[in-house]
Amino acid sequence: MDYEQKIQREVADWEQAMFKPPGWLEKTSKSIGNRINHWIPPKVHSIITTTIRSIVRTALFGAEYMPSRQVERTLELEAADLEAKELFALYQKIAVAEGAGTGAGGIMLSMVDFPALIAIKMKYLFELAHVYGYDTKHFSERVFILKVFQMTFSGPENRARLLDSIKRWHVEKEQWSSEAEYSKNMDWETFQIEYRDAMDFRKMLQMVPGIGAIAGAWANYSILEELREFAMNAYRLRRLHDDLGFMD
């Protein structure tokens, strides 16, 4: 079996696992997260929501996250995967250190961690695009990044819709050449709520006195790992289609 066929099977297994019913741990985490969520002042939730919207807009319409890394147009999929894993190891270390530092400072510094972590994730995704050979100067590539971001932190129904969009990106990307058109169609409210809810249990724990540093490091470690899994497989899907036509 060659490398591309191996990856095709891995991606198929990932898709299947993505839609398994939640287990006991996931259900328990959600229940605890909902309780912790009620302890957090409304002002904090408002700040988080505003921050999410601001950073995502910057990613789509600004140049702040554009990487200096060259677009790797000639890498084979196996070489791209190896480089992607090295890139992830770097960003996960940054995220863990940032989470531990802000978590040790209690609720006020933990509020700082939300925008910092989103920025780390965006920078990682922009660099990852270049590793797999896709140039983020193009607006459609930034839309793709946002769809990967959304899919990682969405519920099952929205996740299925986004996965279908990613698998058909060779067709769908043509409609996202216009920034104005995307802004008009973006459902900001759903995006913000789903992302915030996905973060609740792990990130709210770092606001608890006494365990903030440990919880912050664990939260950022696991969140980056989740993003890596979704992002790498999304780009693998594109490369399998673009390079070999496996997904037709």
N, C-alpha and C positions, 0 to 999 in steps of 0.2 A: 504493500500500500504506500503510495507516495504521500508527501506532506500535505498537499492540498486535500486529498481524500480523507486523511486523518482529521484535518481541521473541519472539514464538512461534517463529519460524524460528531465531533465535539460540539459544533454549533447546534446541530440537531438535538443533542442531549441537553444543551443549555436551554433551548426553546421549550423542550418538554418539561424541564424542571421549573421553568419560570411560572408555569400555570398550575402547579400542584396546589391543592388546597392548603391553607395555612396550618401548621402543626401546633402542638401545645405551646411551645416556646413563643412562637409568633403571636398567638392569641393572648398569652399571658403578658407579653411585652406591651401589646396594644392596650390592654386593660390598665396596666400600671401607668403607661404613658398618659392615658386619658386622665387618671387621677392627678398625676404630677402637673399636667397641663392646667388644671383648675387652680393650682397654687400660684401660678405665674401671673403677675399683674397685667391687666389689659394693655398698659402702656408698652410693656416689653413685647407683647405680640404685635402691636402696631408698628413698633420699630423694626421687628423682624420682617414683617410683610413689606414695608416700604423699602427695606434694604434689598430684599429679593428682587423686587421689580427694578430697582435702580441698577443693580449689578447685571441683571440679564439684559437690560436695555443697552448697557455699556458694551456687553459682549456682542450684541447684534449690530449696533450702529456706531461703535467707537473703535479706536485702534489700540486700546490699552492692553489687550491680551494677545495681540499679534506677536508671534514668536520670532526671535532672531534666527532660530533654527531653519536651515534650508529645507525646501520640500524634497523629500527623498523619492524621486520619481523612478529610480532604477532598482530599488530593493526588491528582491523576491519576497514572497509572503513569509517564508521561514525566517529570513533575516529581519524583516520588519517586526515580526513577533518578538524576536530576541531583543531588538532595540526598544520595543514598547515595554517589555518587562523591566529593562534597566531604567527607563524613564519613570515607570510607576514606582520603583523602589525609592527613587530620589524624592518624588512628591509625597509618598506615604510617610517618609521620615520627617519631612517638613510639616506635614499635617499633624503627626503625633506630637512633635515638639510644641507646636502652636497650641494644640488642645490641652496638653499638660500644663503649659504656662498660664493660659487664661483660666483653666479650670481651678487652679490653685488660688485664684483671686476672687472666687465667689461669683455672685450673680452679676455684678457690674462688669467685671472683665469677661464673663461668659457671654454677655451681650456683644462684646467686641469680637468674640470668636465666630459668631454667625456670619458676618460679612467677610471675615478673613478666610473662613473655610470655603465659602462659595467662590471667592477669588482664586484660591488654590485649585479648586476643582476646574474652574474655567481655564486657568493657565495650563493645567494638565491636558485638558481636552484639546485645546488649540495646538499644543505641541504634538499630541498624539496624531492629530489629523495630518500633520506634516510628515510624521514617521511613516504613515501608510500611503503617502503620496498625494494628499489632497490639500490644495492651497486655500488657506483661510482668508486670502484677499477677496475671494469670491463670496458674495453674500449668501448664496445657496449653501456653501460649506458651513457658514456660521449658523444657518437655520438647522442644518443637519446636527451640528453640535448641540444645539438647544433641544432637539428631539431626542437625542441620546440621553441628555441630562434629565429630561422629563420622563422618559421611559424607565430610567433607573429608579426614580422616586415616585412613580405613579401607582394607582390601584390597578387590579387585574383588567378591568374593562378598558381603561384608557391605555394601559400597557399593550394590549392586543392591537389596538388601533395604531399606536405608534410603531410597533414592530412591523406591521403591514406596510406602513409608510416607508420605513427604512429598507425593507426588502424590495420595494418598488422605486427606490430613490433615483435610479437611472431614468425613470420617466417623470417622477414628481418634481425633481429639482428644477425642471424647466419653468415651473410656475413661480419660483421664488427668486427671480432675478430682480424684482422690484421691492425695495425696502418699504415703500408706502403701502403696498398691497399686503405685506406680512403684518404690519402694525394694525391694519384694519381688521384682519382676521384672527389676531391673537387673542385667545381667551385667558386674559391675565388672572382673573379671579380663580378659576380652576387650578391654574398652574401654581399660584401662590399657596392655596390651601393644601394641595396635595404635597407640595414640597415641605411645607411647614409641619404637616402631620407626620410625614415620613421621618422627620428629624426628632419629633417630640421626645420619645422615650430615651433615646441615647443622649441627645444633647441636653435635655432638661436635667438629667441625673448629675451633670457636672456643675449644676447650680446648688446642689445639696452640700451644705458645709461638712467638711471632714473627708469627703470622698471625691471632691471636685477634680483634683489633678489626675487621679487614676481613671475616673469616669471620662474625663475629657480626652485623655490619650486613647482609651479604649474606643470611645465613640468615633474619633477621627480615623483611627486605624480601620475599624470595620466599615465605616462609610466610604473611605477611599477604596477599600477592597471591593465593595459592592459596585462602585462606579467603574473600576478597572474591568470587572467581569463583563458588564454590559457594554462598555465602550469598545473594548477589544473585539468582542464578538460582533458588534455592529459594523466595525470597520472590516473585520474578516468577511462578513456577508457581502460587503461591497466589493472587496478584492476578489472574492470567489466569482462574483458575477462579472466584474470588469475585466479580469485577467483571463478567465476560463469559461465563462458562461454557465457555471454550475447551477445557478439558481433560476435559470429560465425554465 
